[in-house]
Amino acid sequence: MKSVPVAELLSDDAEHLGLKLIYGKKIIDDKHITHFRIQKPGLALAGYCDHIHSGRVQILGNTEVSYLWTLAPDQRKQAMAGVCQKGVCCFIVTKDLHLPQEVIDTVKVFSIPLFKTDRVSSETIIDLSVYLEDRLAPDTVCHGVFLDVFGIGTLITGRSGIGKSECAVELIKRGHRLVADDAVRFKRIQDYLEGSSSDILRYHMEVRGLGIINIKDMFGVAAIRLRKKLELVIEFTDWNPDISYDRLGLDNVYQEILRHRIPKIVLPISAGRNMAVIVEIAARNHLLKIMGYDSAKQFAEKLTSAISDGDAHNPMADEIEKRMGRWGVE
């Protein structure tokens, strides 16, 4: 299970959260957050602690702090101890609220870091959830070139030296945008995959014979993107005359990445094929499918209808049926 050290809440990347450490400087490196969802332990402070999760950040907002102030000192210690015994990773007090001394004493006893922020609970929860979701998202690295082609996040894969980078350069010249080359990092964000480049490789591409080129410097900032949702995988493969490739586009092929099934197209490479143009057509066709129009299915339906009408309505039905046989349509 991935985790984020509680100490990262004070890093430059989390500066927008506006957190200040009240207690826990010596123990903060030993505590880890394991889930992006945030908890408010209001019910737990009242005694029901069954659903307190140790790996979630606990928010003490106006409701929780106001309730603690209504309790006697011994009751405050008991209420906080019930939550702290669950091994929570840290507490965050919002709105810069004044805490009873018993709360601070209890978190010290259980060695739990305590933060404060002057922001309201709702804003803190939203921003902290987004930050932790990005840091805790499952990720993997895929070999290929990832581009934004007509707004479609397109990953071009294939063996080394097959021409992925050359095709990508041509696409960039045509106005499309590079996200990552060679090692593309994908994160699972809720119900989609988001691709990006590593810090070292960002903006760069390797073109055999030329070496490493900087796309941002060469084509401008409009030619790059920092991250993009993955929607289509295109695999370049060497042409093999003994293999029957999809002629109509009716075959639905998918590639599974981080338990997500991504539509996949296999494009055979042969002399004279303009792969950049074909990738553009593939992206446009995928856009049409997203909008509910599948040209291959409509074409097959027209052919089926023409054949079912017979010679009386369509004198070319026999010829169409022969062609469908060659294309593998039943």
KOLLUM-648880 format. One record per atom (N, C-alpha, C): z, x, y. Coordinates in steps of 0.2 Angstrom, whole numbers, padded with zeros to 4 digits, always signed. Example, Ala and Ser with C-alpha at 12.3 -4.5 7.8 and 13.67 -1.06 7.14 Angstrom:
// residues 2
+0039+0066-0028
+0039+0062-0022
+0039+0066-0016
+0035+0064-0011
+0036+0068-0005
+0039+0064+0000
END
This chain:
// residues 330
+0000+0004-0006
+0000+0000+0000
+0000+0004+0006
-0004+0003+0011
-0005+0007+0017
+0001+0005+0021
+0004+0010+0025
+0009+0008+0030
+0008+0012+0036
+0012+0010+0042
+0011+0013+0048
+0018+0015+0050
+0020+0021+0052
+0026+0024+0054
+0028+0020+0060
+0035+0018+0060
+0037+0014+0066
+0036+0019+0072
+0036+0025+0071
+0036+0030+0077
+0029+0029+0081
+0024+0026+0077
+0017+0025+0080
+0018+0020+0086
+0023+0016+0086
+0023+0011+0091
+0024+0014+0098
+0026+0020+0098
+0027+0024+0104
+0021+0028+0106
+0016+0028+0102
+0010+0033+0103
+0006+0030+0108
+0001+0035+0110
-0003+0033+0116
-0007+0027+0114
-0009+0026+0108
-0013+0021+0106
-0010+0014+0106
-0003+0014+0106
+0001+0008+0107
+0004+0007+0113
+0002+0011+0118
+0005+0011+0125
+0005+0004+0128
-0001+0000+0127
-0002-0006+0130
+0004-0011+0127
+0007-0010+0122
+0013-0014+0120
+0019-0014+0124
+0019-0008+0128
+0025-0007+0133
+0032-0007+0130
+0032-0004+0124
+0039-0003+0120
+0043+0003+0123
+0050+0002+0123
+0054+0007+0125
+0059+0007+0119
+0061+0013+0117
+0066+0014+0111
+0073+0014+0114
+0077+0009+0111
+0084+0009+0113
+0088+0012+0109
+0087+0012+0102
+0091+0016+0097
+0086+0018+0091
+0087+0024+0089
+0084+0026+0082
+0079+0032+0083
+0080+0036+0088
+0076+0042+0089
+0076+0046+0083
+0082+0047+0080
+0082+0052+0074
+0080+0049+0067
+0079+0042+0067
+0077+0039+0061
+0071+0035+0061
+0067+0036+0067
+0061+0032+0068
+0056+0034+0063
+0056+0041+0061
+0050+0043+0057
+0051+0041+0050
+0057+0039+0048
+0058+0037+0041
+0057+0029+0040
+0055+0026+0045
+0054+0018+0044
+0046+0017+0044
+0044+0012+0040
+0037+0011+0040
+0036+0003+0040
+0030+0002+0043
+0028-0005+0044
+0022-0006+0038
+0023-0011+0034
+0018-0012+0029
+0014-0019+0029
+0015-0023+0035
+0012-0029+0035
+0010-0030+0043
+0004-0033+0044
+0003-0034+0051
+0006-0040+0054
+0008-0045+0050
+0011-0051+0052
+0018-0050+0055
+0020-0053+0060
+0026-0052+0064
+0031-0058+0062
+0038-0056+0062
+0043-0062+0060
+0047-0063+0066
+0050-0069+0067
+0055-0070+0072
+0061-0073+0067
+0066-0069+0067
+0072-0071+0062
+0077-0076+0064
+0074-0081+0068
+0079-0086+0070
+0083-0090+0065
+0079-0092+0059
+0083-0096+0054
+0087-0091+0050
+0085-0084+0050
+0089-0079+0046
+0095-0078+0049
+0095-0078+0056
+0102-0077+0060
+0107-0083+0059
+0104-0089+0057
+0108-0094+0055
+0111-0094+0048
+0108-0089+0044
+0111-0088+0037
+0106-0089+0032
+0100-0091+0033
+0095-0092+0028
+0090-0086+0028
+0091-0080+0024
+0088-0074+0025
+0083-0073+0019
+0082-0078+0015
+0078-0077+0009
+0071-0074+0010
+0068-0076+0016
+0061-0075+0017
+0060-0069+0023
+0065-0065+0024
+0064-0059+0028
+0061-0054+0024
+0055-0051+0027
+0052-0046+0024
+0053-0039+0027
+0055-0034+0023
+0057-0028+0025
+0051-0024+0029
+0045-0025+0027
+0040-0021+0030
+0037-0025+0037
+0040-0030+0039
+0037-0033+0045
+0042-0032+0051
+0039-0032+0057
+0042-0031+0063
+0046-0037+0065
+0052-0037+0067
+0056-0043+0068
+0057-0043+0076
+0055-0049+0078
+0055-0050+0086
+0062-0054+0087
+0065-0052+0092
+0071-0055+0095
+0069-0058+0102
+0067-0064+0102
+0065-0067+0108
+0071-0071+0112
+0069-0075+0116
+0074-0079+0120
+0078-0084+0116
+0074-0087+0111
+0078-0091+0106
+0083-0088+0102
+0081-0082+0099
+0086-0078+0095
+0092-0075+0099
+0090-0072+0105
+0096-0069+0109
+0100-0075+0112
+0097-0080+0114
+0102-0086+0117
+0106-0088+0111
+0104-0089+0105
+0108-0091+0100
+0114-0086+0098
+0112-0080+0098
+0117-0075+0097
+0123-0075+0102
+0121-0076+0108
+0126-0077+0114
+0131-0083+0113
+0129-0088+0109
+0133-0094+0108
+0138-0092+0102
+0137-0087+0099
+0142-0085+0093
+0148-0081+0095
+0153-0081+0092
+0159-0077+0093
+0157-0070+0091
+0160-0064+0093
+0158-0058+0092
+0158-0056+0084
+0163-0059+0080
+0162-0057+0073
+0156-0061+0070
+0155-0067+0072
+0149-0071+0070
+0142-0067+0071
+0142-0064+0077
+0136-0060+0079
+0135-0055+0074
+0140-0051+0073
+0140-0045+0068
+0137-0048+0061
+0140-0053+0059
+0139-0056+0052
+0131-0059+0052
+0129-0062+0058
+0122-0064+0058
+0117-0059+0058
+0118-0054+0062
+0114-0048+0062
+0114-0044+0055
+0120-0043+0052
+0121-0040+0046
+0117-0043+0040
+0117-0050+0041
+0113-0053+0035
+0105-0052+0036
+0103-0051+0042
+0096-0049+0042
+0095-0041+0041
+0099-0037+0043
+0098-0030+0043
+0099-0028+0035
+0103-0032+0031
+0104-0030+0024
+0097-0031+0020
+0092-0034+0023
+0086-0035+0020
+0081-0028+0021
+0084-0023+0024
+0080-0017+0025
+0074-0018+0030
+0075-0021+0035
+0069-0022+0040
+0068-0016+0043
+0061-0015+0045
+0059-0008+0048
+0061-0007+0055
+0061-0013+0059
+0063-0012+0066
+0064-0019+0069
+0067-0019+0075
+0068-0025+0079
+0065-0023+0086
+0062-0029+0089
+0059-0028+0096
+0062-0034+0100
+0065-0032+0105
+0068-0037+0110
+0063-0038+0116
+0061-0044+0117
+0056-0046+0122
+0060-0048+0128
+0055-0049+0133
+0058-0051+0140
+0063-0047+0143
+0064-0041+0140
+0070-0036+0143
+0076-0040+0143
+0078-0044+0138
+0084-0048+0137
+0090-0043+0136
+0095-0046+0139
+0102-0042+0138
+0105-0044+0131
+0106-0039+0127
+0109-0040+0121
+0116-0040+0120
+0120-0044+0116
+0127-0043+0115
+0128-0036+0112
+0133-0033+0113
+0135-0026+0111
+0135-0026+0103
+0137-0032+0100
+0138-0032+0093
+0131-0031+0089
+0126-0033+0093
+0119-0033+0090
+0117-0025+0089
+0118-0022+0095
+0117-0015+0095
+0121-0011+0090
+0128-0013+0090
+0132-0009+0085
+0130-0010+0078
+0127-0016+0076
+0125-0018+0069
+0119-0014+0067
+0114-0014+0072
+0108-0010+0070
+0109-0003+0069
+0114+0000+0073
+0116+0007+0072
+0120+0008+0065
+0124+0003+0063
+0127+0004+0056
+0122+0004+0051
+0116+0000+0051
+0111-0001+0046
+0105+0004+0047
+0106+0008+0053
+0101+0013+0054
+0094+0010+0055
+0093+0005+0059
+0087+0002+0061
+0085+0003+0068
+0079+0005+0069
+0076+0006+0076
+0076+0000+0080
+0078+0000+0086
+0078-0006+0091
+0074-0004+0097
+0069-0008+0098
+0065-0008+0104
+0066-0013+0109
+0063-0012+0115
+0063-0017+0120
+0057-0017+0124
+0055-0023+0127
+0049-0024+0131
+0050-0029+0136
+0047-0028+0142
+0048-0034+0147
+0043-0039+0146
+0038-0039+0141
+0033-0044+0140
+0036-0050+0136
+0033-0056+0136
+0036-0062+0133
+0034-0061+0125
+0037-0065+0121
+0037-0064+0114
+0029-0066+0112
+0026-0071+0114
+0020-0073+0112
+0015-0067+0113
+0015-0064+0119
+0010-0059+0121
+0012-0053+0116
+0018-0051+0115
+0020-0046+0111
+0017-0047+0104
+0018-0053+0101
+0016-0054+0094
+0009-0054+0093
+0005-0056+0098
-0002-0056+0098
-0005-0049+0098
-0003-0045+0103
-0005-0038+0104
-0003-0034+0098
+0003-0035+0096
+0006-0031+0090
+0002-0032+0084
+0001-0039+0082
-0003-0041+0076
-0010-0038+0076
-0013-0038+0082
-0020-0035+0082
-0020-0028+0081
-0015-0024+0084
-0014-0017+0083
-0013-0015+0076
-0008-0019+0073
-0006-0017+0066
-0011-0019+0061
-0015-0025+0062
-0020-0027+0058
-0026-0021+0057
-0027-0018+0063
-0032-0013+0063
-0030-0007+0059
-0023-0005+0060
-0021+0001+0057
-0019+0000+0050
-0018-0006+0047
-0016-0007+0040
-0022-0010+0036
-0028-0011+0039
-0034-0014+0036
-0036-0009+0030
-0037-0012+0024
-0040-0008+0019
-0047-0005+0021
-0048+0001+0019
-0054+0004+0022
-0057+0009+0016
-0064+0010+0017
-0067+0014+0012
-0073+0018+0016
-0076+0023+0013
-0081+0027+0016
-0088+0026+0012
-0093+0024+0015
-0100+0023+0012
-0105+0028+0015
-0109+0031+0010
-0114+0036+0012
-0120+0032+0015
-0122+0033+0021
-0128+0030+0023
-0128+0030+0031
-0133+0026+0034
-0134+0025+0041
-0132+0018+0043
-0128+0017+0048
-0126+0010+0050
-0128+0009+0057
-0132+0004+0058
-0135+0002+0064
-0135-0005+0066
-0135-0006+0072
-0136-0013+0075
-0143-0015+0076
-0146-0019+0072
-0153-0020+0072
-0154-0028+0074
-0156-0029+0080
-0156-0036+0082
-0150-0040+0081
-0144-0036+0082
-0138-0040+0082
-0135-0040+0075
-0139-0038+0070
-0137-0038+0063
-0134-0031+0061
-0128-0031+0059
-0125-0024+0057
-0128-0022+0050
-0133-0017+0050
-0137-0015+0044
-0135-0008+0042
-0133-0008+0035
-0132-0002+0032
-0138+0000+0028
-0141+0006+0030
-0146+0009+0026
-0143+0014+0021
-0144+0013+0015
-0142+0018+0009
-0148+0021+0005
-0146+0025+0001
-0151+0028-0003
-0150+0036-0004
-0153+0039-0009
-0152+0046-0011
-0153+0050-0005
-0150+0056-0005
-0150+0061+0000
-0157+0063+0001
-0160+0063+0007
-0167+0066+0008
-0172+0061+0008
-0170+0054+0006
-0176+0049+0005
-0179+0047+0012
-0175+0048+0018
-0178+0046+0024
-0174+0041+0028
-0168+0041+0027
-0163+0036+0030
-0163+0038+0038
-0161+0044+0039
-0160+0046+0046
-0167+0046+0050
-0172+0048+0047
-0179+0047+0050
-0180+0040+0052
-0179+0035+0048
-0180+0028+0049
-0175+0026+0055
-0169+0029+0054
-0164+0027+0060
-0166+0029+0066
-0169+0035+0067
-0171+0038+0073
-0177+0034+0076
-0181+0032+0072
-0187+0027+0074
-0184+0020+0077
-0179+0018+0073
-0176+0011+0075
-0173+0012+0082
-0169+0018+0083
-0166+0019+0089
-0171+0020+0095
-0177+0023+0093
-0182+0023+0098
-0185+0016+0100
-0184+0012+0096
-0187+0005+0097
-0181+0001+0100
-0176+0003+0102
-0171+0000+0106
-0165-0003+0102
-0164-0001+0096
-0158-0003+0092
-0153+0002+0092
-0147+0001+0090
-0141+0005+0091
-0138+0008+0085
-0136+0014+0086
-0133+0018+0080
-0125+0017+0081
-0122+0015+0075
-0115+0015+0074
-0112+0021+0071
-0115+0023+0065
-0112+0029+0062
-0118+0032+0057
-0118+0038+0056
-0122+0041+0051
-0118+0045+0046
-0121+0045+0040
-0119+0049+0034
-0112+0046+0031
-0107+0047+0035
-0100+0044+0032
-0098+0038+0036
-0099+0032+0034
-0098+0026+0038
-0091+0023+0035
-0087+0023+0039
-0080+0020+0038
-0080+0012+0039
-0078+0009+0033
-0078+0001+0034
-0071-0001+0033
-0069-0006+0037
-0062-0009+0037
-0063-0016+0035
-0058-0019+0031
-0058-0026+0030
-0054-0029+0035
-0057-0033+0039
-0053-0036+0045
-0054-0044+0043
-0048-0047+0040
-0048-0054+0039
-0054-0055+0034
-0059-0059+0036
-0064-0061+0031
-0071-0057+0033
-0071-0051+0036
-0077-0048+0037
-0076-0040+0036
-0081-0036+0036
-0080-0029+0036
-0083-0026+0042
-0079-0021+0045
-0081-0018+0051
-0082-0011+0050
-0088-0009+0052
-0090-0002+0051
-0089+0002+0058
-0088+0009+0057
-0087+0013+0063
-0088+0020+0060
-0088+0025+0065
-0089+0032+0063
-0082+0036+0064
-0082+0042+0061
-0076+0046+0062
-0077+0049+0069
-0071+0052+0071
-0071+0055+0078
-0076+0061+0078
-0076+0065+0073
-0080+0071+0073
-0087+0069+0073
-0089+0064+0069
-0097+0063+0068
-0099+0058+0073
-0095+0055+0077
-0097+0049+0082
-0103+0052+0086
-0108+0048+0087
-0114+0049+0091
-0119+0054+0088
-0117+0057+0082
-0121+0062+0080
-0125+0060+0073
-0131+0063+0072
-0135+0062+0067
-0138+0068+0064
-0139+0069+0057
-0142+0074+0055
-0149+0073+0053
-0154+0076+0055
-0161+0075+0054
-0163+0082+0050
-0166+0081+0044
-0168+0087+0041
-0173+0091+0044
-0172+0097+0045
-0177+0101+0049
-0175+0102+0056
-0172+0098+0059
-0169+0098+0066
-0162+0100+0066
-0158+0097+0061
-0151+0099+0062
-0147+0093+0065
-0142+0094+0068
-0137+0089+0071
-0140+0087+0078
-0141+0081+0079
-0143+0079+0086
-0138+0074+0089
-0137+0073+0095
-0132+0069+0098
-0136+0063+0101
-0136+0057+0098
-0139+0051+0100
-0137+0049+0107
-0131+0049+0109
-0129+0047+0115
-0132+0051+0121
-0132+0058+0120
-0135+0062+0125
-0142+0061+0125
-0145+0060+0120
-0153+0060+0119
-0156+0054+0122
-0153+0048+0120
-0155+0041+0121
-0151+0037+0126
-0145+0040+0128
-0141+0036+0132
-0136+0032+0129
-0131+0029+0133
-0125+0025+0130
-0128+0019+0127
-0134+0016+0129
-0136+0010+0126
-0139+0010+0119
-0139+0017+0117
-0142+0018+0110
-0136+0018+0105
-0130+0017+0107
-0124+0018+0102
-0119+0012+0103
-0116+0011+0097
-0110+0006+0097
-0105+0010+0093
-0098+0008+0095
-0093+0011+0092
-0091+0008+0085
-0092+0001+0085
-0091-0002+0079
-0095-0009+0078
-0096-0011+0072
-0100-0017+0071
-0098-0020+0065
-0099-0027+0064
-0098-0031+0058
-0104-0029+0053
-0102-0028+0047
-0107-0027+0042
-0110-0033+0039
-0117-0034+0040
-0120-0041+0037
-0125-0040+0032
-0128-0034+0032
-0134-0033+0028
-0134-0026+0025
-0135-0025+0019
-0136-0018+0016
-0144-0017+0014
-0147-0012+0016
-0154-0011+0014
-0154-0004+0010
-0156-0004+0004
-0156+0002+0000
-0163+0005-0001
-0164+0011+0001
-0171+0014+0000
-0171+0017-0007
-0176+0016-0010
-0177+0019-0017
-0184+0021-0018
-0185+0026-0022
-0191+0029-0024
-0196+0024-0027
-0202+0024-0025
-0206+0019-0029
-0207+0021-0036
-0207+0016-0040
-0208+0017-0047
-0213+0011-0050
-0219+0013-0052
-0224+0008-0054
-0222+0004-0060
-0217+0006-0064
-0215+0003-0070
-0209-0002-0068
-0207-0003-0062
-0202-0007-0060
-0205-0013-0056
-0203-0019-0058
-0205-0025-0055
-0201-0027-0049
-0203-0026-0043
-0199-0027-0037
-0200-0035-0035
-0195-0037-0031
-0195-0044-0028
-0201-0045-0024
-0206-0050-0026
-0212-0051-0022
-0211-0057-0017
-0206-0061-0018
-0206-0067-0014
-0199-0067-0010
-0194-0064-0012
-0188-0064-0008
-0184-0069-0010
-0184-0072-0016
-0180-0077-0019
-0174-0074-0023
-0174-0068-0024
-0169-0065-0028
-0163-0063-0023
-0157-0066-0025
-0151-0065-0021
-0147-0059-0024
-0147-0053-0021
-0144-0047-0023
-0138-0046-0018
-0132-0044-0021
-0127-0042-0016
-0124-0036-0018
-0120-0032-0013
-0117-0026-0015
-0109-0028-0013
-0105-0026-0017
-0098-0028-0016
-0094-0021-0013
-0091-0022-0007
-0088-0017-0003
-0081-0020-0001
-0076-0017-0004
-0069-0020-0002
-0068-0027-0004
-0071-0029-0009
-0070-0036-0012
-0074-0041-0008
-0079-0039-0004
-0083-0043+0000
-0090-0042-0003
-0094-0048-0004
-0101-0047-0006
-0106-0048+0000
-0109-0042+0001
-0114-0041+0006
-0121-0042+0004
-0125-0046+0007
-0132-0047+0005
-0136-0040+0005
-0140-0039+0000
-0143-0032-0001
-0150-0033-0002
-0154-0029+0001
-0161-0029-0001
-0163-0022-0003
-0167-0021-0008
-0170-0015-0011
-0177-0014-0009
-0178-0008-0005
-0185-0007-0002
-0187-0001-0005
-0193-0001-0009
-0196+0005-0012
-0200+0009-0007
-0199+0016-0007
-0202+0020-0003
-0209+0023-0006
-0214+0022-0002
-0220+0025-0004
-0224+0027+0002
-0229+0031+0001
-0233+0034+0007
-0236+0029+0011
-0236+0029+0017
-0239+0024+0022
-0235+0018+0024
-0229+0017+0021
-0225+0012+0023
-0221+0013+0029
-0221+0009+0034
-0217+0010+0040
-0211+0007+0039
-0206+0011+0037
-0199+0008+0035
-0195+0005+0041
-0196+0008+0047
-0193+0005+0052
-0195-0002+0054
-0202-0003+0053
-0204-0010+0054
-0201-0014+0049
-0201-0012+0043
-0199-0016+0037
-0192-0018+0038
-0188-0013+0040
-0181-0014+0042
-0180-0020+0047
-0184-0019+0052
-0184-0024+0058
-0185-0031+0055
-0190-0031+0051
-0192-0038+0048
-0186-0041+0044
-0183-0036+0040
-0178-0038+0036
-0172-0041+0040
-0171-0038+0045
-0165-0040+0050
-0167-0047+0053
-0173-0048+0055
-0175-0054+0058
-0175-0060+0053
-0177-0058+0047
-0177-0063+0041
-0170-0065+0040
-0165-0060+0040
-0158-0062+0039
-0155-0066+0044
-0158-0065+0051
-0156-0069+0056
-0158-0077+0055
-0164-0077+0052
-0167-0084+0051
-0162-0087+0046
-0160-0084+0040
-0156-0086+0035
-0150-0089+0038
-0147-0085+0042
-0140-0087+0045
-0141-0093+0049
-0147-0094+0052
-0148-0100+0056
-0151-0106+0051
-0151-0105+0045
-0153-0110+0040
-0160-0111+0038
-0164-0106+0040
-0171-0106+0038
-0172-0100+0033
-0174-0102+0027
-0176-0097+0022
-0184-0098+0021
-0188-0093+0023
-0195-0094+0023
-0197-0093+0016
-0194-0089+0011
-0196-0088+0004
-0195-0095+0001
-0189-0098+0002
-0188-0104-0002
-0193-0110+0001
-0194-0110+0007
-0199-0115+0010
-0206-0114+0007
-0208-0107+0006
-0215-0106+0003
-0215-0108-0004
-0210-0107-0008
-0210-0109-0015
-0210-0116-0015
-0206-0120-0011
-0206-0127-0011
-0213-0130-0010
-0217-0127-0005
-0224-0129-0004
-0228-0128-0010
-0228-0122-0013
-0232-0120-0019
-0230-0125-0024
-0224-0127-0025
-0222-0131-0031
-0225-0138-0029
-0224-0140-0023
-0227-0147-0021
-0235-0147-0022
-0238-0142-0020
-0245-0142-0020
-0248-0142-0028
-0244-0139-0032
-0246-0139-0039
-0244-0146-0042
-0239-0149-0040
-0237-0156-0043
-0242-0161-0041
-0245-0160-0035
-0250-0165-0032
-0256-0165-0037
-0258-0159-0040
-0264-0159-0044
-0270-0158-0040
-0276-0158-0044
-0282-0157-0041
-0284-0162-0036
-0282-0169-0037
-0284-0174-0033
-0282-0173-0026
-0276-0170-0025
-0274-0169-0018
-0275-0162-0016
-0275-0157-0020
-0276-0150-0018
-0281-0147-0023
-0287-0146-0021
-0292-0142-0026
-0290-0135-0027
-0285-0132-0023
-0284-0125-0024
-0277-0124-0029
-0275-0130-0032
-0269-0130-0035
-0269-0125-0041
-0275-0124-0045
-0275-0120-0050
-0275-0112-0048
-0278-0111-0042
-0278-0104-0040
-0271-0102-0038
-0267-0107-0034
-0260-0106-0032
-0256-0105-0038
-0257-0109-0043
-0253-0108-0049
-0254-0101-0053
-0260-0099-0053
-0261-0092-0055
-0257-0087-0051
-0258-0088-0044
-0254-0083-0040
-0247-0083-0041
-0244-0089-0042
-0237-0090-0043
-0235-0087-0050
-0239-0087-0055
-0238-0084-0061
-0237-0076-0060
-0242-0073-0056
-0242-0066-0055
-0236-0064-0051
-0233-0069-0046
-0227-0067-0042
-0221-0069-0046
-0221-0071-0052
-0215-0073-0056
-0211-0079-0054
-0215-0084-0051
-0212-0090-0050
-0213-0095-0055
-0208-0098-0058
-0209-0103-0063
-0211-0110-0060
END
